Amino acid sequence: MTIEIAGRTIDLSDPWVLIALGGGAVALVGLVLLVAAVRAARRSARATEPLVAEMARLGQRVETLSVGQQQLAGGLTHVAEAQAASQSNMLKLMENRLAEVTRAMNENLHESARRTARSLGDLQQRLETIDKAQAKIEKLSGNVLGLQDILSNKQTRGAFGEIQLNDIVSKALPSDSYTFQATLSNGRRADCLLHLPNPPGPIVIDAKFPLEPYEALVNASTPQDQQRALSQLRQAVRTHIKAIAERYIVQGETADGALMFLPSEAVYAELHARLPDVVREGFAARVWIVSPTTCMATLNTMRAILKDARMREQAGAIRRELSLLFQDVERLGQRVENLDRHFGQAAKDISEIRISADKAGRRARRLDNFDFEELAPEASPPAAPLPLARKRES
């Protein structure tokens, strides 16, 4: 079979023609497919343009995030370095401050300990002085005998003269409160000189025993003999009173009076019973007549005066020592109060240091965990004054 195209006859039974026609058909189909593919590609390109634009925008954002991440990493590195430097400076400051506080507290403790030791030493000396004074008082009380012991001593009432006087005085008074056979400034020697405080001052006791007139009075058998013996006794006692007043009452040296010791209660009784005028003359001359019994009572009174005077002396010393002791204790209390105040300030400084260290630790942990949202500005506590700036207590 043949066909004519454009004045040209084509034999369809020719294999080459068939091949050519097949190739043309294939080419036409390929062209049609190509046109369809181009059209589909155009449609796909138009459909993917928003996606491409979005991908481009995403790429820009990713690039921006990358740059921001790099900046953030650099900022974090700078912050970490600054925080490390700040923490190091803070630790050094805390160490210096703690060292200063420790040094100041040690100085205050040493000074307070030294003052306390000195105060305790002074206190011990005061107590020793008080103990010595108390021992003297006890010794004085032990040396002074009771009136009952003296009155029950029958030997003292039966002795005569100086021996009896010595025995009574030595039994009644402390050994340092009298002197036997004492010589006065006028050269007279007294049987016994009692060292009493002013007033009245030292008092002389002179033993006198008008034995002969008394024996005559005892042995008188008639009224005339008794009158004669009484006259002799009166004269003898008056002589003794005058001699004692002239010899043993020295102006400015002894008391304004003296004692005449009669070693016999019987003579003393006869004198007061029969010769009261002589007793009154003795009072006028400031010479007091005493017997063993009344001498005991008189010496007991003098012993009380001596004891009271010495007690006043010791009490004055004790009061002085107690006053010094009170001052020492008061100073000790003030120094303990100063020491307590130093301890309180040191405890406050250590508490503030702990608070600052805790805050620094919390900030460091937050920075290490990138916990920036939890970080909140905190008011910085006022710096505590250094202990060295405080005025030290003397």
Backbone hydrogen bonds, N-H to C=O, Kabsch-Sander energy under -0.5 kcal/mol:
donor,donor_aa,acceptor,acceptor_aa,energy
3,I,10,I,-3.1
5,I,3,I,-0.5
5,I,8,R,-3.5
8,R,5,I,-0.9
10,I,3,I,-4.5
12,L,1,M,-2.9
12,L,10,I,-0.7
13,S,1,M,-0.7
14,D,11,D,-1.2
18,L,14,D,-2.5
19,I,15,P,-3.1
20,A,16,W,-2.8
21,L,17,V,-3.6
22,G,18,L,-3.1
23,G,19,I,-2.8
24,G,20,A,-3.0
25,A,21,L,-2.8
26,V,22,G,-3.0
27,A,23,G,-2.9
28,L,24,G,-3.2
29,V,25,A,-3.4
30,G,26,V,-2.9
31,L,27,A,-2.9
32,V,28,L,-3.2
33,L,29,V,-3.0
34,L,30,G,-2.8
35,V,31,L,-3.1
36,A,32,V,-2.7
37,A,33,L,-2.9
38,V,34,L,-3.1
39,R,35,V,-2.7
40,A,36,A,-2.9
41,A,37,A,-3.1
42,R,38,V,-2.9
43,R,39,R,-2.7
44,S,40,A,-2.9
45,A,41,A,-3.2
46,R,42,R,-2.8
47,A,43,R,-2.1
48,T,44,S,-2.5
49,E,45,A,-1.0
52,V,48,T,-2.7
53,A,49,E,-2.6
54,E,50,P,-2.9
55,M,51,L,-2.7
56,A,52,V,-2.6
57,R,53,A,-2.7
58,L,54,E,-3.0
59,G,55,M,-2.3
60,Q,56,A,-2.4
61,R,57,R,-2.7
62,V,58,L,-2.8
63,E,59,G,-2.5
64,T,60,Q,-2.8
65,L,61,R,-3.3
66,S,62,V,-2.4
67,V,63,E,-2.5
68,G,64,T,-3.0
69,Q,65,L,-2.8
70,Q,66,S,-2.4
71,Q,67,V,-2.7
72,L,68,G,-3.2
73,A,69,Q,-3.0
74,G,70,Q,-2.3
75,G,71,Q,-3.2
76,L,72,L,-3.3
77,T,73,A,-2.2
78,H,74,G,-2.5
79,V,75,G,-3.2
80,A,76,L,-3.1
81,E,77,T,-2.6
82,A,78,H,-3.1
83,Q,79,V,-3.3
84,A,80,A,-2.6
85,A,81,E,-2.7
86,S,82,A,-3.1
87,Q,83,Q,-3.2
88,S,84,A,-2.5
89,N,85,A,-2.9
90,M,86,S,-2.9
91,L,87,Q,-2.7
92,K,88,S,-2.5
93,L,89,N,-2.9
94,M,90,M,-3.1
95,E,91,L,-2.8
96,N,92,K,-2.9
97,R,93,L,-3.0
98,L,94,M,-3.0
99,A,95,E,-2.5
100,E,96,N,-2.7
101,V,97,R,-2.9
102,T,98,L,-2.8
103,R,99,A,-2.7
104,A,100,E,-3.0
105,M,101,V,-2.9
106,N,102,T,-2.7
107,E,103,R,-2.6
108,N,104,A,-2.7
109,L,105,M,-2.8
110,H,106,N,-3.0
111,E,107,E,-2.9
112,S,108,N,-3.0
113,A,109,L,-2.9
114,R,110,H,-2.7
115,R,111,E,-2.7
116,T,112,S,-2.9
117,A,113,A,-2.7
118,R,114,R,-2.5
119,S,115,R,-3.0
120,L,116,T,-2.9
121,G,117,A,-2.3
122,D,118,R,-2.7
123,L,119,S,-2.8
124,Q,120,L,-2.5
125,Q,121,G,-2.3
126,R,122,D,-2.6
127,L,123,L,-2.5
128,E,124,Q,-2.5
129,T,125,Q,-2.5
130,I,126,R,-2.6
131,D,127,L,-2.7
132,K,128,E,-2.5
133,A,129,T,-2.5
134,Q,130,I,-2.8
135,A,131,D,-2.6
136,K,132,K,-2.4
137,I,133,A,-2.3
138,E,134,Q,-2.7
139,K,135,A,-2.7
140,L,136,K,-2.8
141,S,137,I,-2.7
142,G,138,E,-2.4
143,N,139,K,-2.1
144,V,140,L,-1.4
145,L,143,N,-0.6
145,L,171,K,-0.5
150,I,146,G,-1.6
151,L,147,L,-2.7
152,S,148,Q,-1.8
153,N,150,I,-1.2
154,K,152,S,-1.1
157,R,153,N,-0.9
158,G,154,K,-1.3
159,A,155,Q,-1.1
163,I,160,F,-0.7
164,Q,160,F,-1.4
165,L,161,G,-2.3
166,N,162,E,-3.6
167,D,163,I,-2.3
168,I,164,Q,-2.7
169,V,165,L,-2.9
170,S,166,N,-2.7
171,K,167,D,-1.7
172,A,168,I,-1.8
173,L,169,V,-2.7
177,S,174,P,-1.8
178,Y,175,S,-0.6
179,T,193,L,-1.6
181,Q,191,D,-1.8
182,A,179,T,-0.6
182,A,190,A,-0.9
184,L,182,A,-0.5
184,L,188,R,-3.1
187,G,184,L,-1.6
190,A,182,A,-3.1
190,A,188,R,-0.6
192,C,205,I,-1.3
193,L,179,T,-2.5
194,L,192,C,-0.5
194,L,203,I,-3.4
195,H,177,S,-2.6
195,H,193,L,-0.5
196,L,194,L,-1.4
201,G,197,P,-1.8
203,I,194,L,-1.9
204,V,257,G,-0.5
205,I,192,C,-3.0
206,D,259,L,-2.6
208,K,261,F,-2.5
211,L,209,F,-2.5
214,Y,210,P,-1.5
215,E,211,L,-2.7
216,A,212,E,-2.4
217,L,213,P,-2.2
218,V,214,Y,-2.5
219,N,215,E,-2.7
220,A,216,A,-0.7
226,Q,222,T,-2.3
227,Q,223,P,-2.6
228,R,224,Q,-2.5
229,A,225,D,-2.7
230,L,226,Q,-2.9
231,S,227,Q,-2.3
232,Q,228,R,-2.0
233,L,229,A,-2.6
234,R,230,L,-2.9
235,Q,231,S,-2.4
236,A,232,Q,-2.5
237,V,233,L,-2.5
238,R,234,R,-2.6
239,T,235,Q,-2.4
240,H,236,A,-2.3
241,I,237,V,-2.6
242,K,238,R,-2.7
243,A,239,T,-2.6
244,I,240,H,-2.6
245,A,241,I,-2.5
246,E,242,K,-2.2
247,R,243,A,-2.4
248,Y,244,I,-2.5
249,I,245,A,-0.5
250,V,248,Y,-0.7
251,Q,249,I,-0.5
253,E,250,V,-1.8
254,T,250,V,-2.4
255,A,202,P,-4.0
257,G,255,A,-2.0
258,A,286,R,-2.1
259,L,204,V,-2.7
260,M,288,W,-2.5
261,F,206,D,-2.4
261,F,259,L,-0.6
262,L,260,M,-0.6
262,L,290,V,-3.2
268,Y,264,S,-1.9
269,A,265,E,-2.4
270,E,266,A,-2.8
271,L,267,V,-2.5
272,H,268,Y,-2.1
273,A,269,A,-2.1
274,R,270,E,-3.0
275,L,270,E,-0.6
275,L,271,L,-1.7
278,V,275,L,-0.6
279,V,275,L,-1.3
280,R,276,P,-2.1
281,E,277,D,-2.1
282,G,278,V,-2.1
283,F,279,V,-1.9
284,A,280,R,-2.4
285,A,281,E,-2.1
286,R,283,F,-1.1
287,V,282,G,-3.5
288,W,258,A,-2.6
288,W,286,R,-0.5
289,I,287,V,-0.5
290,V,260,M,-2.7
295,C,291,S,-3.0
296,M,292,P,-1.7
297,A,293,T,-2.0
298,T,294,T,-2.8
299,L,295,C,-3.2
300,N,296,M,-2.4
301,T,297,A,-2.1
302,M,298,T,-2.6
303,R,299,L,-3.1
304,A,300,N,-2.2
305,I,301,T,-2.1
306,L,302,M,-3.1
307,K,303,R,-3.2
308,D,304,A,-2.8
309,A,305,I,-2.8
310,R,306,L,-3.1
311,M,307,K,-2.8
312,R,308,D,-2.6
313,E,309,A,-2.5
314,Q,310,R,-3.3
315,A,311,M,-3.7
316,G,312,R,-2.8
317,A,313,E,-2.3
318,I,314,Q,-3.1
319,R,315,A,-3.3
320,R,316,G,-2.6
321,E,317,A,-2.8
322,L,318,I,-3.3
323,S,319,R,-2.6
324,L,320,R,-2.6
325,L,321,E,-3.0
326,F,322,L,-2.9
327,Q,323,S,-2.3
328,D,324,L,-2.6
329,V,325,L,-2.9
330,E,326,F,-2.7
331,R,327,Q,-2.8
332,L,328,D,-2.7
333,G,329,V,-2.6
334,Q,330,E,-2.3
335,R,331,R,-2.5
336,V,332,L,-2.5
337,E,333,G,-2.4
338,N,334,Q,-2.5
339,L,335,R,-2.5
340,D,336,V,-2.6
341,R,337,E,-2.4
342,H,338,N,-2.4
343,F,339,L,-2.4
344,G,340,D,-2.5
345,Q,341,R,-2.4
346,A,342,H,-2.6
347,A,343,F,-2.6
348,K,344,G,-2.1
349,D,345,Q,-2.6
350,I,346,A,-2.4
351,S,347,A,-2.2
352,E,348,K,-2.4
353,I,349,D,-2.4
354,R,350,I,-2.4
355,I,351,S,-2.2
356,S,352,E,-2.4
357,A,353,I,-2.5
358,D,354,R,-2.6
359,K,355,I,-2.4
360,A,356,S,-2.5
361,G,357,A,-2.5
362,R,358,D,-2.6
363,R,359,K,-2.4
364,A,360,A,-2.3
365,R,361,G,-2.4
366,R,362,R,-2.2
367,L,363,R,-2.7
368,D,364,A,-2.5
369,N,365,R,-1.7
370,F,367,L,-1.2
371,D,366,R,-3.2
372,F,370,F,-1.2
375,L,372,F,-0.7
389,A,386,L,-1.5
390,R,387,P,-1.2
392,R,390,R,-0.6
